[in-house]
Amino acid sequence: MTKTAIERYVSSAVDHGRATRIGDSRACNVAYGFIAEALKALRGTPDRGEAALTQLLSHPDESVRTWASTHLLPLNETLACRVLEGVAANSGPVAFSAAMVLKGWRAGRLKVP
């Protein structure tokens, strides 16, 4: 179950990043729904998905790293912020998203499931 959830999480995060880059909001919403479903399965594991999300922080796709680090924030804030800062240092819409996640988290406005 967890392997399937991780695979779904990764493929959906990649799809979300692709849709973000081309401005396809409908595809973004669909991908987000699949990310949320996969995250729910990961949160149901004894470590709340921490091991799986931590492993994804080194994924080559910046959207996967951004989603994984966002969902890791309540479990390992220091590591998650470091990865988000790395993505945010780049350019493009995914980098902008990473910067906004950091800003919202640090301001206490972002609630991560």
VENLINPE-V409718 format. One line per field, one symbol per residue. ss: DSSP state (H for helix, E for strand, L for the rest). psi: psi as a letter, one per 40 degrees, with the letter a starting at -180 (. if undefined). burial: 1 if it has 24 or more other C-alpha atoms within 12 Angstrom, else 0. Layout:
ss->???
psi->???
burial->???
This chain:
ss->LHHHHHHHHHHHHHHHHHHHHHLLHHHHHHHHHHHHHHHHHHHLLLLLLHHHHHHHLLLLLHHHHHHHHHHHLLLLHHHHHHHHHHHHLLLLHHHHHHHHHHHHHHLLLLLLL
psi->dddddddddddddddddddddefgdddddddddddddddddddeidefeddddddeeeidhdddddddddeededgddddddddddddeaiiddddddddddddddeeehhh.
burial->01001111111111111101000000010011011111101110000111011101110011111111111111100011111111110000111111111100100000000
